[in-house]
Amino acid sequence: VAARLNSGLTEMNQPLHIVPAGSGSLDGTLALPGTKILMKSGSHLSQVVETLRRTGQLHKAAMVQNCGLPGEQVYVTLEDLPKTTGYFATIVVKE
């Protein structure tokens, strides 16, 4: 996903958190330092986008759907996403 976004995931001493989008507190996850990877975001997309917007992190997020599979879609911004997306939607939120 990072390669598709042409971006590194972290800097030298920066943490990386990889979590399913539907597990635990999304607010808590987004408050963690470093880069957050939200896996399997498809069925939680509207909630994730709204939380990112509310916490002021929407501009820091990008998404790849079906990475490496037929139908791959890359979204460098989450402003104009489709209403629904597939199971294999991965969102990267940079610090």
C-alpha positions, 0 to 999 in steps of 0.5 A: 500500500505504501508503495502504491501511495509512493510514500514511506510508512514511518521516519526513523524513530516513529512508531507504526500501528497496524489495526483493523478499522473496526476494532477498539476505539477509533479515537484511541487509535488515531490519538496514538503517535506515529503512522496508523494503518487501518486494515479492512476499512471497507465496512467502516469507511463512513465512520473512519472518514467522519472520525478523521474529519472530526479529529482534524486528520482527514488531510493526513489520510490516503487509501488503497482498495484491493491493492495488487488485485483486479480493481485496485483503486488509489485515493490520495485524498479521502475527500471524494471516496465512493459511498461503499468500498470493498473489504480490502480497503487500507487507510494510511494516516500519517502523523 
